[in-house]
């Protein structure tokens, strides 16, 4: 199983949808480019979201 599979993409997508709805209702706006881009990375399970590998401990 990859590290992406052990993350919480469902929680992240749920949080995004909640924020998107609040933006729309309160401001009549959509999330900005940075948040939409992050959403797309999550949907694609993009490896860019993985933390950098830690060096081995001696």
N, CA, C and O of each residue as an XYZ file, in Angstrom:
232
protein
N       0.853     -1.173      0.000
C       0.000      0.000      0.000
C       0.898      1.235      0.000
O       1.857      1.308      0.769
N       0.592      2.192     -0.851
C       1.397      3.406     -0.913
C       1.008      4.355      0.215
O      -0.033      4.189      0.851
N       1.850      5.343      0.450
C       1.548      6.329      1.495
C       0.294      7.119      1.158
O      -0.414      7.560      2.064
N       0.001      7.309     -0.133
C      -1.220      8.011     -0.513
C      -2.431      7.246     -0.011
O      -3.398      7.841      0.463
N      -2.375      5.917     -0.118
C      -3.495      5.081      0.319
C      -3.704      5.144      1.828
O      -4.803      4.862      2.304
N      -2.685      5.504      2.581
C      -2.824      5.550      4.031
C      -3.192      6.942      4.532
O      -3.363      7.147      5.733
N      -3.315      7.901      3.610
C      -3.687      9.261      3.991
C      -5.178      9.366      4.239
O      -5.864      8.365      4.447
N      -5.664     10.592      4.214
C      -7.078     10.830      4.479
C      -7.692     11.654      3.357
O      -8.242     12.727      3.606
N      -7.604     11.154      2.099
C      -8.140     11.944      0.992
C      -9.643     12.172      1.105
O     -10.134     13.219      0.684
N     -10.373     11.228      1.657
C     -11.821     11.408      1.803
C     -12.110     12.581      2.729
O     -12.978     13.404      2.437
N     -11.390     12.662      3.841
C     -11.568     13.787      4.768
C     -11.202     15.108      4.089
O     -11.888     16.115      4.262
N     -10.120     15.094      3.319
C      -9.691     16.316      2.631
C     -10.734     16.760      1.611
O     -11.037     17.949      1.505
N     -11.281     15.806      0.862
C     -12.284     16.144     -0.137
C     -13.577     16.633      0.514
O     -14.241     17.527     -0.011
N     -13.930     16.053      1.647
C     -15.114     16.502      2.388
C     -14.911     17.927      2.892
O     -15.823     18.751      2.816
N     -13.717     18.218      3.407
C     -13.413     19.567      3.886
C     -13.456     20.567      2.733
O     -13.974     21.673      2.891
N     -12.923     20.191      1.590
C     -12.952     21.074      0.421
C     -14.390     21.384      0.028
O     -14.737     22.542     -0.203
N     -15.222     20.359     -0.048
C     -16.612     20.571     -0.451
C     -17.336     21.483      0.539
O     -18.107     22.352      0.133
N     -17.092     21.290      1.824
C     -17.695     22.163      2.828
C     -17.258     23.608      2.650
O     -18.077     24.524      2.722
N     -15.970     23.811      2.419
C     -15.449     25.171      2.210
C     -16.026     25.766      0.927
O     -16.401     26.938      0.899
N     -16.098     24.973     -0.121
C     -16.643     25.457     -1.387
C     -18.088     25.924     -1.208
O     -18.480     26.975     -1.716
N     -18.866     25.133     -0.485
C     -20.262     25.503     -0.244
C     -20.368     26.782      0.586
O     -21.197     27.644      0.296
N     -19.529     26.906      1.615
C     -19.566     28.111      2.452
C     -19.174     29.356      1.660
O     -19.788     30.413      1.808
N     -18.136     29.223      0.809
C     -17.754     30.349     -0.043
C     -18.922     30.762     -0.928
O     -19.220     31.948     -1.062
N     -19.575     29.786     -1.524
C     -20.684     30.075     -2.438
C     -21.848     30.732     -1.705
O     -22.415     31.714     -2.184
N     -22.203     30.190     -0.546
C     -23.358     30.720      0.192
C     -23.081     32.088      0.807
O     -23.915     32.989      0.718
N     -21.927     32.247      1.422
C     -21.631     33.483      2.152
C     -21.151     34.608      1.247
O     -21.470     35.775      1.473
N     -20.384     34.253      0.223
C     -19.747     35.287     -0.586
C     -20.174     35.269     -2.046
O     -19.856     36.188     -2.800
N     -20.893     34.225     -2.445
C     -21.227     34.092     -3.865
C     -19.988     33.884     -4.708
O     -19.933     34.307     -5.863
N     -18.982     33.226     -4.124
C     -17.693     33.058     -4.791
C     -17.306     31.588     -4.823
O     -17.901     30.753     -4.143
N     -16.303     31.297     -5.622
C     -15.735     29.955     -5.686
C     -14.345     29.996     -5.052
O     -13.744     31.066     -4.961
N     -13.826     28.846     -4.613
C     -12.477     28.830     -4.054
C     -11.459     29.359     -5.074
O     -11.652     29.255     -6.286
N     -10.395     29.916     -4.555
C      -9.341     30.452     -5.408
C      -8.540     29.360     -6.100
O      -8.717     28.168     -5.848
N      -7.666     29.802     -6.968
C      -6.858     28.891     -7.771
C      -6.051     27.909     -6.916
O      -5.984     26.724     -7.239
N      -5.446     28.383     -5.844
C      -4.606     27.506     -5.016
C      -5.434     26.367     -4.410
O      -4.995     25.217     -4.406
N      -6.616     26.678     -3.906
C      -7.456     25.644     -3.301
C      -8.002     24.696     -4.361
O      -8.082     23.490     -4.128
N      -8.377     25.223     -5.515
C      -8.858     24.349     -6.595
C      -7.743     23.429     -7.085
O      -7.988     22.262     -7.391
N      -6.522     23.951     -7.161
C      -5.384     23.143     -7.583
C      -5.114     22.022     -6.579
O      -4.876     20.878     -6.968
N      -5.153     22.350     -5.298
C      -4.969     21.335     -4.263
C      -6.045     20.255     -4.381
O      -5.753     19.066     -4.250
N      -7.270     20.664     -4.625
C      -8.382     19.729     -4.808
C      -8.076     18.754     -5.952
O      -8.294     17.549     -5.818
N      -7.579     19.269     -7.059
C      -7.241     18.412     -8.197
C      -6.109     17.439     -7.852
O      -6.145     16.277     -8.258
N      -5.112     17.906     -7.110
C      -4.018     17.017     -6.686
C      -4.559     15.879     -5.818
O      -4.137     14.732     -5.965
N      -5.480     16.189     -4.928
C      -6.061     15.162     -4.062
C      -6.855     14.159     -4.894
O      -6.730     12.950     -4.697
N      -7.662     14.653     -5.813
C      -8.461     13.755     -6.653
C      -7.578     12.800     -7.460
O      -7.926     11.635     -7.652
N      -6.437     13.302     -7.928
C      -5.516     12.468     -8.720
C      -4.583     11.632     -7.857
O      -3.799     10.837     -8.377
N      -4.661     11.805     -6.553
C      -3.723     11.152     -5.630
C      -2.296     11.424     -6.080
O      -1.469     10.518     -6.179
N      -2.033     12.686     -6.347
C      -0.764     13.128     -6.879
C       0.359     12.919     -5.859
O       0.239     13.359     -4.716
N       1.445     12.255     -6.258
C       2.574     12.027     -5.346
C       3.210     13.311     -4.832
O       3.939     13.271     -3.841
N       2.958     14.447     -5.472
C       3.519     15.708     -4.993
C       3.021     16.027     -3.581
O       3.640     16.824     -2.876
N       1.922     15.419     -3.165
C       1.377     15.660     -1.829
C       2.078     14.854     -0.740
O       1.891     15.120      0.447
N       2.879     13.876     -1.136
C       3.579     13.052     -0.148
C       4.681     13.861      0.520
O       5.337     14.677     -0.128
N       4.885     13.639      1.808
C       5.996     14.331      2.480
C       7.328     13.841      1.927
O       7.439     12.712      1.449
N       8.323     14.693      1.997
C       9.672     14.310      1.554
C      10.159     13.149      2.414
O       9.869     13.079      3.609
N      10.891     12.257      1.798
C      11.436     11.105      2.513
C      12.449     11.575      3.556
O      13.271     12.453      3.295
N      12.371     10.984      4.718
C      13.335     11.287      5.776
C      14.607     10.474      5.552
O      14.543      9.332      5.096
N      15.756     11.055      5.870
C      16.992     10.277      5.736
C      16.991      9.132      6.748
O      16.424      9.255      7.834
N      17.628      8.023      6.388
C      17.665      6.880      7.323
C      18.372      7.267      8.630
O      19.324      8.047      8.632
N      17.891      6.714      9.714
C      18.487      6.958     11.022
C      19.596      5.933     11.227
O      19.392      4.731     11.057
N      20.771      6.430     11.594
C      21.922      5.533     11.777
C      21.918      4.905     13.141
O      22.814      4.124     13.463
